[in-house]
Amino acid sequence: MGPVGADPISGRYEESRRAFEAVARRGGKHELGAVIHFDTPTSGDVAPVPLTRAGLKRLQGGLLVPPDARGHSNLGPSLRAATTLAETYAQHNATLCILSDFCLFDNDIDQVLTDIATFPGDIHAVVLGGTQIDGLLDERVQITKAAYTDPPGTVARAIFASLVAHRPGSRPI
């Protein structure tokens, strides 16, 4: 995630925080959340914490531009970190929510796309900006487009949907 960009009013960090807050209000210790930046590892990465009010305080530390971020658009390292977390916490249902314009600079983009498709859990791609990714991602990847012309809250709704995807009876709009 970056400080400015193609999402509505470049508010991805604030909107992410609001989504985590909404879930944490009724969260429990059995639900976990984490933040992994593209430049992982960074001081802004947050290991899994319960989605509770106490856990929210830790997560908020990751919902800003890390001072040691390099600004690279390489998804591979953060994707590998997310996969490791999902495998480490295999007793939990994992949902990976990727916020990106998908203008990637990884050396092997085909491998990154394969790794997305084989993530051990649900995958939700929040595509920032007007990037056309039709046919790029595997069919099991849920896609939400969030262009700078979309109303504020578009990113928050997408993240909220990912955070509650495994709650029984949950039907976010």
Backbone as a chain_set.jsonl record, in Angstrom:
{"seq": "MGPVGADPISGRYEESRRAFEAVARRGGKHELGAVIHFDTPTSGDVAPVPLTRAGLKRLQGGLLVPPDARGHSNLGPSLRAATTLAETYAQHNATLCILSDFCLFDNDIDQVLTDIATFPGDIHAVVLGGTQIDGLLDERVQITKAAYTDPPGTVARAIFASLVAHRPGSRPI", "coords": {"N": [[0.838, -1.164, 0.0], [0.436, 2.278, -0.619], [1.103, 5.834, -0.004], [-0.159, 7.703, -1.621], [-2.264, 7.56, -4.47], [-4.296, 5.694, -6.758], [-6.716, 5.146, -5.629], [-9.949, 6.05, -4.203], [-9.65, 9.35, -3.283], [-7.083, 8.803, -2.385], [-7.191, 7.353, -0.007], [-6.591, 4.849, 1.153], [-5.292, 3.886, 3.482], [-6.644, 5.125, 5.625], [-9.235, 4.227, 5.095], [-8.837, 1.495, 5.329], [-8.261, 1.35, 8.047], [-10.722, 2.113, 9.111], [-12.342, -0.044, 8.31], [-11.136, -2.169, 9.717], [-11.648, -1.223, 12.312], [-14.471, -1.334, 12.429], [-14.906, -4.095, 12.33], [-13.488, -4.944, 14.579], [-15.005, -3.935, 16.645], [-16.944, -5.821, 17.143], [-15.462, -8.064, 17.265], [-13.537, -11.04, 17.998], [-11.238, -13.015, 19.965], [-10.655, -15.215, 18.462], [-10.613, -14.457, 15.841], [-8.298, -13.226, 13.533], [-6.139, -10.589, 12.393], [-3.849, -9.093, 10.094], [-1.185, -7.034, 8.778], [0.558, -6.577, 5.863], [3.032, -5.088, 4.048], [3.929, -4.106, 0.668], [6.674, -3.745, 0.559], [7.739, -5.59, 2.269], [10.091, -7.136, 4.449], [8.936, -4.599, 6.66], [8.916, -1.888, 9.028], [6.293, -1.364, 9.322], [4.816, -3.662, 9.005], [2.493, -5.867, 10.471], [2.195, -8.498, 12.594], [-0.091, -11.315, 12.905], [-2.859, -10.472, 14.907], [-5.444, -10.572, 17.404], [-8.712, -9.673, 16.265], [-9.79, -7.479, 17.899], [-10.554, -4.752, 20.129], [-8.173, -4.202, 21.478], [-6.318, -5.509, 19.822], [-6.664, -3.974, 17.59], [-5.284, -1.62, 18.113], [-2.607, -2.371, 17.688], [-2.752, -3.081, 14.963], [-3.342, -0.615, 13.785], [-0.904, 0.664, 13.807], [0.29, -0.323, 11.56], [-1.135, 0.702, 9.501], [-0.296, 2.846, 7.83], [2.144, 4.696, 5.959], [5.114, 2.983, 6.023], [8.115, 4.149, 7.526], [10.448, 3.045, 6.54], [9.832, 2.086, 4.056], [10.32, 1.292, 0.635], [8.909, 1.767, -1.623], [8.468, -0.007, -3.726], [6.925, -1.83, -6.381], [6.661, -4.642, -6.116], [5.103, -7.575, -5.734], [5.636, -10.195, -5.033], [7.388, -10.806, -2.637], [5.73, -9.964, -0.424], [3.491, -11.504, -0.88], [4.533, -14.076, -0.539], [5.08, -13.876, 2.2], [2.471, -13.61, 3.198], [1.41, -16.088, 2.465], [2.985, -17.777, 4.023], [2.086, -16.974, 6.566], [-0.613, -17.825, 6.403], [-0.232, -20.572, 6.219], [1.072, -21.046, 8.636], [-0.901, -20.411, 10.461], [-2.862, -22.382, 10.06], [-5.142, -23.432, 11.227], [-6.984, -21.479, 11.091], [-9.356, -19.799, 8.954], [-8.171, -18.41, 6.087], [-8.054, -15.225, 4.518], [-6.867, -13.403, 1.927], [-6.33, -10.127, 1.195], [-5.536, -8.124, -1.319], [-4.286, -5.007, -2.013], [-3.749, -3.147, -4.744], [-2.508, -1.595, -7.771], [-1.836, -3.326, -9.628], [0.178, -2.934, -11.449], [2.801, -4.309, -11.732], [6.245, -4.909, -10.844], [7.662, -7.198, -10.518], [10.145, -9.725, -11.086], [9.288, -12.156, -12.191], [6.38, -12.183, -13.235], [4.389, -13.955, -14.075], [4.781, -16.089, -12.299], [4.107, -14.853, -9.885], [1.368, -14.375, -10.321], [0.5, -17.018, -10.476], [1.11, -17.785, -7.863], [-0.697, -16.192, -6.465], [-3.094, -17.361, -7.283], [-2.866, -19.85, -6.095], [-2.901, -19.42, -3.408], [-3.412, -20.39, -0.038], [-6.3, -20.079, 0.778], [-9.064, -17.743, 0.767], [-9.093, -15.242, -1.798], [-8.925, -11.82, -2.387], [-8.818, -9.274, -4.556], [-8.257, -5.934, -4.538], [-8.445, -3.665, -6.814], [-6.718, -0.911, -7.524], [-7.226, 2.194, -9.047], [-7.501, 2.736, -12.602], [-6.663, 0.415, -13.792], [-6.756, -2.16, -16.135], [-7.477, -5.415, -15.666], [-8.637, -7.6, -16.73], [-9.02, -11.012, -17.158], [-6.499, -11.489, -16.158], [-6.174, -12.41, -13.515], [-6.769, -15.414, -11.635], [-9.848, -17.239, -11.813], [-10.977, -17.736, -9.318], [-10.386, -15.6, -7.753], [-11.725, -12.946, -6.04], [-12.718, -9.823, -7.226], [-12.513, -6.37, -6.701], [-12.962, -3.227, -7.956], [-11.423, -0.105, -7.477], [-11.351, 2.943, -8.266], [-9.947, 6.266, -8.618], [-12.07, 7.897, -9.063], [-14.203, 6.746, -7.822], [-16.567, 6.662, -5.108], [-15.633, 7.805, -1.792], [-14.983, 5.311, 0.631], [-15.179, 3.031, -0.836], [-12.915, 1.336, -0.816], [-12.86, 0.704, 1.914], [-15.265, -0.76, 2.205], [-14.648, -2.995, 0.631], [-12.456, -4.124, 2.017], [-13.662, -4.602, 4.499], [-15.528, -6.569, 3.713], [-13.753, -8.655, 3.137], [-12.651, -9.085, 5.663], [-14.782, -10.089, 7.156], [-15.528, -12.34, 5.837], [-15.579, -15.026, 6.637], [-17.288, -15.125, 8.749], [-20.081, -16.595, 10.24], [-23.175, -16.311, 8.577], [-22.656, -13.783, 7.628], [-23.115, -11.138, 5.395], [-21.83, -8.948, 3.744], [-22.288, -5.803, 2.079]], "CA": [[0.0, 0.0, 0.0], [1.221, 3.501, -0.698], [0.459, 7.001, 0.585], [-0.993, 8.344, -2.617], [-2.521, 6.562, -5.484], [-5.448, 5.752, -7.621], [-7.95, 4.836, -4.928], [-10.68, 7.284, -3.914], [-8.939, 10.365, -2.493], [-5.868, 8.193, -1.841], [-7.509, 7.106, 1.394], [-6.584, 3.415, 1.462], [-4.914, 3.61, 4.87], [-7.755, 5.536, 6.489], [-10.362, 3.325, 4.853], [-8.47, 0.207, 5.928], [-8.415, 1.507, 9.492], [-12.164, 2.116, 9.421], [-12.843, -1.411, 8.152], [-10.659, -2.936, 10.873], [-12.383, -0.736, 13.49], [-15.836, -1.86, 12.394], [-14.858, -5.512, 12.655], [-12.98, -5.095, 15.943], [-16.08, -3.617, 17.604], [-17.651, -7.062, 17.458], [-14.518, -9.144, 17.003], [-13.174, -11.94, 19.083], [-9.844, -13.474, 19.953], [-10.498, -16.28, 17.472], [-10.417, -13.83, 14.528], [-7.001, -12.556, 13.483], [-5.855, -9.696, 11.284], [-2.432, -8.757, 9.929], [-0.898, -6.078, 7.713], [1.834, -6.834, 5.193], [3.259, -4.094, 3.002], [4.664, -4.595, -0.496], [8.114, -3.682, 0.822], [8.017, -6.451, 3.407], [9.657, -6.716, 5.777], [9.061, -3.187, 7.034], [8.48, -1.595, 10.392], [4.842, -1.242, 9.287], [4.157, -4.964, 8.975], [1.933, -6.244, 11.765], [1.908, -9.928, 12.685], [-1.487, -11.554, 13.261], [-3.359, -10.111, 16.233], [-6.899, -10.734, 17.459], [-9.513, -8.54, 15.789], [-10.458, -6.91, 19.059], [-10.124, -3.355, 20.307], [-6.748, -4.201, 21.839], [-5.58, -5.859, 18.611], [-6.782, -2.852, 16.668], [-4.202, -0.653, 18.393], [-1.422, -2.865, 16.98], [-2.983, -3.0, 13.522], [-3.293, 0.785, 13.36], [0.5, 1.004, 13.569], [0.652, -0.752, 10.213], [-2.001, 1.316, 8.499], [0.315, 4.095, 7.398], [3.333, 4.429, 5.162], [6.252, 2.707, 6.882], [9.234, 5.052, 7.234], [11.496, 2.325, 5.836], [9.315, 1.564, 2.794], [11.093, 1.701, -0.534], [7.982, 2.138, -2.688], [8.554, -0.948, -4.843], [5.701, -2.531, -6.769], [6.943, -6.071, -6.207], [4.135, -8.269, -4.899], [6.126, -11.522, -4.648], [7.801, -10.975, -1.236], [4.61, -9.863, 0.518], [2.641, -12.662, -1.139], [5.168, -15.212, 0.157], [4.873, -13.669, 3.643], [1.059, -13.91, 3.474], [1.241, -17.54, 2.348], [3.598, -18.348, 5.225], [1.146, -16.733, 7.674], [-1.773, -18.705, 6.232], [0.193, -21.933, 6.542], [1.392, -21.074, 10.063], [-2.18, -20.343, 11.171], [-3.725, -23.237, 9.236], [-6.399, -23.7, 11.923], [-7.863, -20.352, 10.778], [-9.692, -19.581, 7.551], [-7.405, -17.248, 5.626], [-8.485, -14.4, 3.393], [-5.836, -12.467, 1.5], [-6.882, -8.956, 0.513], [-4.423, -7.43, -1.966], [-4.584, -3.666, -2.522], [-2.705, -2.865, -5.726], [-2.942, -1.225, -9.113], [-1.382, -4.467, -10.418], [1.274, -2.557, -12.345], [3.856, -4.952, -10.941], [7.605, -4.926, -11.369], [8.315, -8.449, -10.134], [10.917, -10.332, -12.176], [8.517, -13.233, -12.809], [4.979, -11.851, -12.975], [3.593, -15.177, -14.229], [4.886, -16.847, -11.05], [3.321, -14.121, -8.885], [-0.042, -14.647, -10.605], [0.276, -18.408, -10.064], [1.125, -17.803, -6.399], [-1.977, -15.635, -6.022], [-4.129, -18.362, -7.555], [-2.691, -21.024, -5.237], [-2.898, -19.022, -2.002], [-4.243, -21.329, 0.732], [-7.44, -19.403, 1.381], [-9.782, -16.862, -0.15], [-8.281, -14.137, -2.322], [-9.714, -10.657, -2.789], [-7.967, -8.248, -5.149], [-8.84, -4.603, -4.634], [-7.656, -3.096, -7.9], [-6.711, 0.54, -7.391], [-7.038, 2.927, -10.301], [-8.212, 2.273, -13.785], [-5.95, -0.697, -14.398], [-7.555, -3.235, -16.712], [-6.845, -6.697, -15.349], [-9.52, -8.652, -17.216], [-8.341, -12.235, -17.556], [-5.167, -11.581, -15.568], [-6.211, -13.177, -12.28], [-7.512, -16.662, -11.619], [-11.287, -17.029, -11.641], [-11.411, -17.817, -7.917], [-10.046, -14.344, -7.09], [-12.778, -11.921, -6.027], [-12.126, -8.557, -7.65], [-13.22, -5.117, -6.483], [-12.231, -2.111, -8.553], [-11.516, 1.135, -6.696], [-10.691, 4.009, -9.013], [-9.951, 7.556, -7.916], [-13.373, 8.531, -9.268], [-15.208, 6.072, -7.0], [-16.835, 7.403, -3.867], [-14.917, 7.379, -0.593], [-15.602, 4.158, 1.276], [-15.099, 1.868, -1.718], [-11.858, 0.456, -0.301], [-13.296, 0.233, 3.236], [-16.266, -1.816, 2.013], [-13.97, -4.184, 0.117], [-11.677, -4.724, 3.104], [-14.635, -5.11, 5.459], [-16.041, -7.83, 3.174], [-12.715, -9.667, 3.316], [-12.461, -9.352, 7.091], [-15.903, -10.844, 7.715], [-15.883, -13.38, 4.866], [-15.78, -16.327, 7.267], [-18.242, -15.036, 9.861], [-21.349, -17.231, 9.877], [-24.3, -15.44, 8.298], [-22.232, -12.463, 7.202], [-23.394, -10.796, 4.003], [-21.524, -7.523, 3.55], [-22.658, -5.249, 0.776]], "C": [[0.892, 1.238, 0.0], [0.446, 4.7, -0.199], [-0.473, 7.738, -0.369], [-1.283, 7.309, -3.671], [-3.851, 6.754, -6.151], [-6.742, 5.345, -6.93], [-8.672, 6.138, -4.596], [-9.95, 8.151, -2.891], [-7.692, 9.822, -1.804], [-6.024, 7.858, -0.364], [-7.41, 5.663, 1.835], [-6.209, 3.117, 2.901], [-6.048, 3.964, 5.828], [-8.945, 4.596, 6.314], [-10.08, 1.937, 5.41], [-8.675, 0.257, 7.436], [-9.887, 1.445, 9.873], [-12.765, 0.719, 9.304], [-12.414, -2.278, 9.339], [-11.398, -2.514, 12.142], [-13.784, -1.329, 13.551], [-15.866, -3.326, 12.788], [-14.436, -5.721, 14.106], [-14.044, -4.78, 16.993], [-16.837, -4.865, 18.036], [-16.759, -8.279, 17.198], [-14.258, -9.987, 18.225], [-11.749, -12.403, 18.926], [-9.598, -14.567, 18.922], [-10.318, -15.733, 16.05], [-9.113, -13.046, 14.56], [-6.912, -11.653, 12.261], [-4.367, -9.38, 11.266], [-2.315, -7.73, 8.811], [0.483, -6.405, 7.166], [1.951, -5.822, 4.057], [4.039, -4.719, 1.847], [6.161, -4.656, -0.231], [8.539, -4.596, 1.963], [9.41, -7.035, 3.33], [9.885, -5.217, 5.983], [8.634, -3.037, 8.485], [6.961, -1.471, 10.461], [4.099, -2.559, 9.206], [3.684, -5.306, 10.383], [1.577, -7.723, 11.709], [0.46, -10.132, 13.116], [-1.785, -11.226, 14.729], [-4.865, -10.335, 16.237], [-7.614, -9.471, 16.969], [-10.43, -8.076, 16.922], [-10.0, -5.466, 19.171], [-8.647, -3.279, 20.67], [-5.891, -4.525, 20.61], [-5.581, -4.732, 17.608], [-5.667, -1.839, 16.877], [-2.914, -1.082, 17.695], [-1.581, -2.726, 15.473], [-2.875, -1.575, 13.014], [-1.862, 1.244, 13.099], [0.98, 0.606, 12.184], [-0.137, -0.079, 9.12], [-1.558, 2.735, 8.186], [1.565, 3.738, 6.614], [4.502, 4.164, 6.1], [7.423, 3.634, 6.528], [10.366, 4.376, 6.462], [11.005, 1.68, 4.535], [10.115, 2.125, 1.626], [10.205, 2.076, -1.721], [8.036, 1.236, -3.898], [7.195, -1.582, -5.131], [6.019, -3.988, -7.073], [6.04, -6.784, -5.216], [4.683, -9.577, -4.341], [6.52, -11.665, -3.187], [6.644, -10.895, -0.237], [3.638, -11.026, 0.332], [3.208, -13.91, -0.46], [4.98, -15.097, 1.668], [3.429, -14.009, 4.023], [0.799, -15.414, 3.421], [1.83, -18.232, 3.571], [2.685, -18.156, 6.431], [-0.05, -17.676, 7.582], [-1.422, -20.144, 6.59], [0.504, -22.087, 8.031], [0.119, -21.115, 10.907], [-3.227, -21.165, 10.424], [-5.06, -23.566, 9.908], [-7.42, -22.575, 11.705], [-8.191, -20.346, 9.29], [-8.999, -18.302, 7.101], [-8.1, -16.546, 4.471], [-7.382, -13.391, 3.122], [-6.508, -11.349, 0.729], [-5.702, -8.145, -0.018], [-4.917, -6.077, -2.472], [-3.454, -3.284, -3.46], [-3.321, -2.331, -7.007], [-2.536, -2.31, -10.115], [-0.468, -4.073, -11.57], [2.541, -3.026, -11.644], [5.195, -4.934, -11.649], [8.369, -6.159, -10.915], [9.05, -9.021, -11.341], [10.125, -11.401, -12.917], [7.037, -13.032, -12.477], [4.087, -13.078, -13.122], [3.625, -16.015, -12.955], [4.077, -16.172, -9.945], [1.83, -14.394, -9.093], [-0.415, -16.08, -10.243], [0.215, -18.499, -8.546], [-0.158, -17.207, -5.819], [-3.053, -16.707, -6.149], [-4.043, -19.558, -6.617], [-2.591, -20.663, -3.756], [-3.84, -19.942, -1.221], [-5.374, -20.646, 1.498], [-8.161, -18.599, 0.325], [-8.859, -15.731, -0.597], [-9.216, -13.042, -2.812], [-8.726, -9.608, -3.293], [-8.744, -6.946, -5.235], [-7.945, -3.847, -5.603], [-7.801, -1.576, -7.863], [-6.467, 1.187, -8.748], [-7.817, 2.3, -11.436], [-7.548, 1.105, -14.483], [-6.924, -1.752, -14.9], [-6.844, -4.548, -16.436], [-7.697, -7.867, -15.823], [-8.708, -9.837, -17.714], [-6.974, -12.436, -16.932], [-5.142, -12.503, -14.353], [-7.082, -14.413, -12.424], [-8.986, -16.39, -11.304], [-11.755, -17.114, -10.196], [-11.07, -16.558, -7.123], [-11.231, -13.387, -7.195], [-12.114, -10.596, -6.351], [-13.07, -7.4, -7.334], [-12.372, -4.019, -7.096], [-12.486, -0.853, -7.735], [-10.702, 2.207, -7.406], [-10.769, 5.311, -8.231], [-11.277, 8.284, -8.073], [-14.485, 7.878, -8.454], [-15.42, 6.843, -5.704], [-15.96, 6.913, -2.715], [-15.702, 6.25, 0.08], [-15.534, 2.899, 0.44], [-14.077, 0.867, -1.195], [-12.275, -0.117, 1.05], [-14.309, -0.904, 3.103], [-15.613, -3.102, 1.523], [-13.182, -4.889, 1.225], [-12.603, -5.318, 4.155], [-15.171, -6.464, 4.989], [-15.029, -8.956, 3.347], [-12.568, -10.061, 4.781], [-13.581, -10.203, 7.68], [-16.316, -12.017, 6.824], [-16.201, -14.721, 5.526], [-16.674, -16.264, 8.499], [-19.553, -15.681, 9.426], [-22.461, -16.194, 9.678], [-23.938, -14.046, 7.816], [-22.503, -12.265, 5.715], [-23.101, -9.316, 3.795], [-21.937, -7.071, 2.157], [-21.531, -4.44, 0.22]], "O": [[1.984, 1.223, 0.568], [-0.763, 4.6, 0.012], [-1.467, 8.327, 0.055], [-0.605, 6.284, -3.746], [-4.449, 7.83, -6.112], [-7.771, 5.212, -7.592], [-8.081, 7.214, -4.692], [-9.674, 7.717, -1.772], [-7.29, 10.326, -0.755], [-5.104, 8.056, 0.43], [-8.072, 5.271, 2.796], [-6.752, 2.184, 3.492], [-6.37, 3.193, 6.732], [-9.587, 4.216, 7.293], [-10.989, 1.273, 5.911], [-9.2, -0.685, 8.03], [-10.251, 0.794, 10.853], [-13.609, 0.34, 10.116], [-13.219, -3.024, 9.897], [-11.739, -3.363, 12.965], [-14.228, -1.776, 14.608], [-16.767, -3.753, 13.51], [-14.979, -6.591, 14.787], [-13.989, -5.301, 18.107], [-17.313, -4.949, 19.168], [-17.248, -9.38, 16.944], [-14.703, -9.681, 19.331], [-11.128, -12.206, 17.881], [-8.453, -14.82, 18.548], [-9.913, -16.472, 15.153], [-8.854, -12.293, 15.5], [-7.53, -11.917, 11.229], [-3.708, -9.4, 12.305], [-3.227, -7.574, 7.999], [1.455, -6.499, 7.917], [1.063, -5.721, 3.21], [4.721, -5.729, 2.02], [6.844, -5.539, -0.751], [9.596, -4.389, 2.56], [9.868, -7.395, 2.246], [10.887, -4.653, 5.542], [8.064, -3.95, 9.082], [6.397, -1.472, 11.555], [2.874, -2.582, 9.326], [4.389, -5.064, 11.363], [0.766, -8.15, 10.887], [-0.156, -9.207, 13.644], [-1.072, -11.639, 15.645], [-5.498, -10.294, 15.182], [-7.174, -8.351, 17.229], [-11.647, -8.258, 16.897], [-9.156, -5.013, 18.398], [-7.944, -2.378, 20.211], [-4.861, -3.891, 20.384], [-4.619, -4.549, 16.862], [-5.164, -1.262, 15.913], [-2.197, -0.235, 17.161], [-0.653, -2.303, 14.783], [-2.365, -1.349, 11.916], [-1.634, 2.117, 12.261], [1.972, 1.142, 11.691], [0.153, -0.262, 7.938], [-2.335, 3.686, 8.265], [1.991, 2.583, 6.616], [4.852, 5.032, 6.899], [7.685, 3.873, 5.349], [11.156, 5.052, 5.803], [11.688, 0.823, 3.974], [10.529, 3.284, 1.635], [10.684, 2.636, -2.707], [7.684, 1.664, -4.998], [6.415, -1.836, -4.213], [5.693, -4.501, -8.143], [6.188, -6.624, -4.005], [4.241, -10.026, -3.284], [6.027, -12.581, -2.529], [6.591, -11.688, 0.703], [3.026, -11.479, 1.299], [2.466, -14.702, 0.12], [4.748, -16.1, 2.344], [3.194, -14.63, 5.059], [0.052, -15.947, 4.241], [1.235, -19.172, 4.097], [2.523, -19.075, 7.234], [-0.453, -18.264, 8.586], [-2.227, -20.852, 7.195], [0.233, -23.133, 8.619], [0.074, -21.778, 11.943], [-4.341, -20.699, 10.187], [-6.013, -23.941, 9.225], [-8.582, -22.706, 12.09], [-7.41, -20.825, 8.468], [-9.22, -17.235, 7.674], [-8.655, -17.18, 3.574], [-7.013, -12.614, 4.002], [-7.179, -11.593, -0.275], [-4.955, -7.549, 0.759], [-5.855, -6.011, -3.266], [-2.317, -3.113, -3.02], [-4.491, -2.574, -7.3], [-2.854, -2.221, -11.3], [-0.357, -4.802, -12.555], [3.261, -2.231, -11.039], [5.275, -4.942, -12.877], [9.6, -6.162, -10.928], [8.63, -8.826, -12.481], [10.266, -11.545, -14.131], [6.514, -13.643, -11.545], [3.124, -13.228, -12.371], [2.607, -16.59, -12.569], [3.43, -16.855, -9.151], [1.108, -14.622, -8.123], [-1.518, -16.331, -9.757], [-0.631, -19.206, -7.999], [-0.647, -17.672, -4.79], [-3.831, -16.927, -5.22], [-5.054, -20.216, -6.369], [-2.233, -21.51, -2.936], [-4.94, -20.241, -1.685], [-5.388, -20.645, 2.729], [-7.903, -18.75, -0.869], [-7.96, -15.32, 0.137], [-10.168, -13.296, -3.551], [-7.894, -9.115, -2.531], [-9.763, -6.863, -5.921], [-6.835, -3.441, -5.259], [-8.871, -1.034, -8.137], [-5.591, 0.759, -9.5], [-8.678, 1.444, -11.233], [-7.841, 0.832, -15.647], [-7.813, -2.184, -14.167], [-5.733, -4.77, -16.917], [-7.506, -8.998, -15.374], [-7.831, -9.698, -18.567], [-6.346, -13.469, -17.161], [-4.206, -13.284, -14.178], [-8.01, -14.449, -13.231], [-9.317, -15.427, -10.613], [-12.831, -16.61, -9.873], [-11.424, -16.454, -5.949], [-11.683, -13.057, -8.291], [-11.057, -10.282, -5.805], [-14.258, -7.441, -7.652], [-11.188, -3.899, -6.783], [-13.62, -0.57, -7.348], [-9.504, 2.351, -7.165], [-11.56, 5.441, -7.297], [-11.578, 9.193, -7.3], [-15.598, 8.402, -8.402], [-14.543, 7.587, -5.264], [-15.589, 5.74, -2.669], [-16.933, 6.251, 0.088], [-15.8, 1.807, 0.944], [-14.356, -0.331, -1.14], [-12.066, -1.302, 1.306], [-14.215, -1.903, 3.816], [-15.991, -4.19, 1.958], [-13.24, -6.112, 1.35], [-12.357, -6.419, 4.648], [-15.257, -7.403, 5.78], [-15.402, -10.084, 3.668], [-12.382, -11.236, 5.098], [-13.343, -10.965, 8.616], [-17.364, -12.62, 7.052], [-17.023, -15.477, 5.008], [-16.8, -17.254, 9.22], [-20.082, -15.353, 8.364], [-22.655, -15.311, 10.513], [-24.821, -13.212, 7.616], [-22.164, -13.112, 4.888], [-24.028, -8.513, 3.683], [-21.937, -7.845, 1.2], [-21.649, -3.888, -0.874]]}, "num_chains": 1, "name": "protein.A"}
